[in-house]
Amino acid sequence: MKSSRNHVRTMLMVLLGAAMLSMPLWAQDDQRPDRGDRDRGDRRRQFDPAQREEFMKRMRERMNQAMKERLAASDDEWSVIEPRLNKVNELRMRSGFGGMRGMFGRRGPGGPDGPEGRDRDDDRPQREMSETETKARALNELVENKESSPEQIKAAMTALRAARAKQEQEVKAARESLREVLTLRQEATLVTMGILD
C-alpha cells in the first residue's frame, strides 16, 4: 500500500509540474470573487515575473526530486537520467498542447473572454509554440473562417498530420535515448507511469 501511495504521489507531482511549466499562473486570481475580470487582468500584469519564475523553479526541483526517489537513482545516475527524462516530458507535453489548443480555438478556453484569451493581451512572455501547435492553430483558423476553401483546409490537415508524425518520431527518439541509461527496474517504473512505452 505504501508503494502504491508513493506512486500516486509521484504521478501527481509530475502532472502538476508539467502543468506549471506550461500554463499561466492565473488561477490564483479566481479566489477573489469581489473583483471583476479587469481587476484580475491587472493583477496578472503586476505579478512579478521573477517571482513566477522562482515558483516554477521550485516546482521543477520538487518534481525532479520525487522522480529521482521513485527511480531510486544515485546522484551520478540522476545526472545522466534527468536531462533525458526532461526532454521526453517536454516533447510529450508539447505534443499534447497541439491538440488542446485546437479544441478551444485560437483564443483559448472560454473564447476571447476566457482565461487563455484574456492573457493574450498582457505583457507576460508567451511560451514558444511547437510546429504541431502552429499547424493546429492554422488549421483551426481555416475551419473558423467561412471563406476558407476545401483545398486550403485539406492542405492544412496534411501539414498538421506531417508535423504530428515528425513530433512522434522525436518523442520516440528521446524515449530510446532515455532508455539507454536506465536499469531494467527504472525502465519498468517509467513504463508503468506512461513516460516510456
C-alpha angles and dihedrals in degrees: 000000000000091000090050092051091049090051092052092047092051092049092050091050092049092051093044092047092051091049093050091050093056111025128074117253096240099118094086090063092064089069089077105074091172091071128074129230092267093055091049089051090051092052090050090055091050093050107116109247090209090054091050092048091050091052091050091048091054090049091052091049093050092047092050093046091052091049092048090054092046090054092043087227123171120231091259092049092047093052087064098035099047101066092045093047091048089051092054093048092047093051093046091049094049090047090054094048091057088068096039093055090050092052094058100036128239096305097053134240113345095019122257091337095046123103095263092044093051092050092059091079101046124096095248112123110251123227111256111257120238122234090257092052091048092051091045091053092048091052092047091052090052091050091051092047108085090201095061115117124229088245092057092049092047092050091049091050090051091050092049093049090050091050091049092049090051091049092049089055090050091052090048092051092048091050092051090049090052093046090057093067099043132095116235091257092050091049091051090051092054091046091056089050093051094242091112125034 
